[in-house]
Amino acid sequence: MIGEGRLEPGQRLPTERDLAAQLGMSRSSMREAIRALTVLGVLEARHGSGIYVTQLEAGDLLETFGVVADLSRGPRLVELLEIRRILESTATALAAARITADQLAEVEKHLAAMNATDDPEEILAHDLAFHREIALAAGNETMAAILEGLSSRTFRARVWRGYQEEGAFARTRREHAAIHRALAAHDPEAARTAAAAHVGEVEEWLRAQLGP
């Protein structure tokens, strides 16, 4: 019904009893279906009001995507980094063409904060925000939501800690600076290359850690 547009975003569902009768299923099955769709971000329960279709925004629907990143191990981590490299480079190229002065200022703010500290937790927080601002500047909410899932704090922290143990702070700062220069120059191809190289460095490091 939602997929066919008979229930629109923000619309209240019929009662559980009416919906079960309408679809020819038991109320217990209907209850499980509603629970599952609520977990997926398709429905939301409003206390004392009923069950509603969410706005079906990409961020809501893809919120559980981060669980994949949080729970992945070994070769699956490499696969996630490979996907992130592809999407991050595309998003950064789009951002270079579309970024506004205010958005660029936000990116610069997080870059400066990363350069002003050696605290790994602070750097991680600003690293996440740096890439989040770029993804938003790309103007594609669905891609930004997927990247947010791939860049979950838990996932990034696990990779980041090991990577930085190799003394890669200086290299990471250079890579972020290259991304920023390309954005400031509104050069999509330079931005794509810089972002791909940045994520690719971590990807190759992780491949080496895992061995053949």
TAFENQUI-V672540 format. One record per residue. N is the residue number from 0. PSI is psi in whole degrees, -180 to 180 (999 if undefined). NEAR is the number of other C-alpha atoms within 8 Angstrom. Layout:
# TAFENQUI-V672540
N&PSI&NEAR, N&PSI&NEAR
This chain:
# TAFENQUI-V672540
0&-40&6, 1&-44&7, 2&-33&6, 3&-2&6, 4&9&7, 5&-21&7, 6&117&11, 7&161&8, 8&133&9, 9&-7&8, 10&145&9, 11&137&8, 12&152&10, 13&168&6, 14&158&7, 15&-42&9, 16&-48&7, 17&-40&8, 18&-41&11, 19&-42&12, 20&-41&9, 21&-37&6, 22&-2&6, 23&41&6, 24&164&8, 25&159&8, 26&-32&9, 27&-40&6, 28&-40&8, 29&-41&12, 30&-42&9, 31&-39&8, 32&-44&8, 33&-41&9, 34&-44&8, 35&-44&8, 36&-26&10, 37&-43&11, 38&-37&8, 39&-6&12, 40&11&13, 41&-36&12, 42&157&13, 43&140&10, 44&128&9, 45&118&8, 46&125&5, 47&2&4, 48&-35&6, 49&-166&10, 50&132&10, 51&151&13, 52&134&15, 53&-180&12, 54&-3&6, 55&36&10, 56&152&7, 57&-40&9, 58&-38&9, 59&-45&10, 60&-27&11, 61&10&13, 62&-36&11, 63&-8&9, 64&-33&10, 65&-23&13, 66&-36&8, 67&-45&8, 68&-41&14, 69&-34&9, 70&-9&6, 71&150&8, 72&160&6, 73&-131&7, 74&-28&8, 75&-33&8, 76&-41&10, 77&-42&11, 78&-41&8, 79&-40&10, 80&-35&13, 81&-44&10, 82&-43&8, 83&-40&11, 84&-43&12, 85&-48&9, 86&-39&10, 87&-41&13, 88&-39&14, 89&-45&9, 90&-40&14, 91&-36&16, 92&-44&15, 93&-41&12, 94&-38&16, 95&-34&16, 96&-26&10, 97&-13&10, 98&138&12, 99&169&7, 100&-41&6, 101&-41&6, 102&-40&11, 103&-37&11, 104&-37&8, 105&-43&10, 106&-45&14, 107&-38&9, 108&-45&8, 109&-33&12, 110&-45&13, 111&-40&8, 112&-38&10, 113&-37&13, 114&-16&8, 115&1&6, 116&155&8, 117&7&8, 118&117&6, 119&-38&7, 120&-41&6, 121&-42&10, 122&-43&12, 123&-45&11, 124&-44&8, 125&-29&12, 126&-46&11, 127&-45&10, 128&-38&10, 129&-51&12, 130&-32&9, 131&-43&10, 132&-39&11, 133&-44&13, 134&-40&16, 135&-38&11, 136&-21&12, 137&-23&15, 138&16&9, 139&101&8, 140&-36&9, 141&-45&8, 142&-39&10, 143&-39&13, 144&-40&12, 145&-44&10, 146&-35&12, 147&-41&10, 148&-42&14, 149&-21&13, 150&27&11, 151&146&11, 152&-41&7, 153&-46&7, 154&-49&11, 155&-37&10, 156&-41&9, 157&-46&8, 158&-43&9, 159&-46&9, 160&-48&9, 161&-41&8, 162&-44&12, 163&-20&9, 164&-21&7, 165&5&6, 166&39&7, 167&15&9, 168&-51&7, 169&-43&7, 170&-41&7, 171&-41&9, 172&-40&10, 173&-40&8, 174&-41&12, 175&-38&10, 176&-38&9, 177&-40&10, 178&-45&12, 179&-43&10, 180&-42&8, 181&-38&14, 182&-45&16, 183&-32&9, 184&-5&7, 185&47&10, 186&96&12, 187&-41&14, 188&-39&7, 189&-37&10, 190&-43&16, 191&-46&13, 192&-44&9, 193&-42&13, 194&-42&14, 195&-40&12, 196&-39&9, 197&-53&11, 198&-34&12, 199&-34&11, 200&-46&8, 201&-40&10, 202&-46&11, 203&-37&8, 204&-44&9, 205&-37&11, 206&-43&10, 207&-36&8, 208&-34&6, 209&-23&8, 210&-177&5, 211&999&3
